Amino acid sequence: MVKSRFPALFRGSSTSYSKAFNKRYGRTGTLFEGPFKSVHVDKEQYLVHCCRYIHRNPLVAGLVEKLEEWKYSNYLEWIGCRDDVLIDREFVKEYFATPDEYKKFVLDYEPPPREVEQYFSW
């Protein structure tokens, strides 16, 4: 198995950013919840689901009401609304016949219920 240097690189840049941010704003402590985690994506089908997860994040976080409003990802390229270079169009076409098919794949997704939430009945 080939070990990636990315986690160490990310951790280093994250630590540097946290220190600079804390110094600038007179804070202490971590900026991000929990430690950085990485997962090996070894199947293309899993990669497609990861893309959907990433593209849905602004919507789930309540940053936008429609994903088309979020200009900071390549979702607009995936659905054919923007022409840019951060997309492998052949990869997308391999899984989705049309941009609308991918849009439906993203928007119709219902995440499974979180197991922990079943134990809390506030």
Secondary structure, 3 states (H helix, E strand, C coil): CCCCCHHHHHHHHHHHHHHHHHHHHCCCCCCCCCCCCCCCCCCHHHHHHHHHHHHHHHHHCCCCCCHHHCCCCCHHHHCCCCCCCCCCHHHHHHHCCCHHHHHHHHHCCCCCCCCHHHHCCC
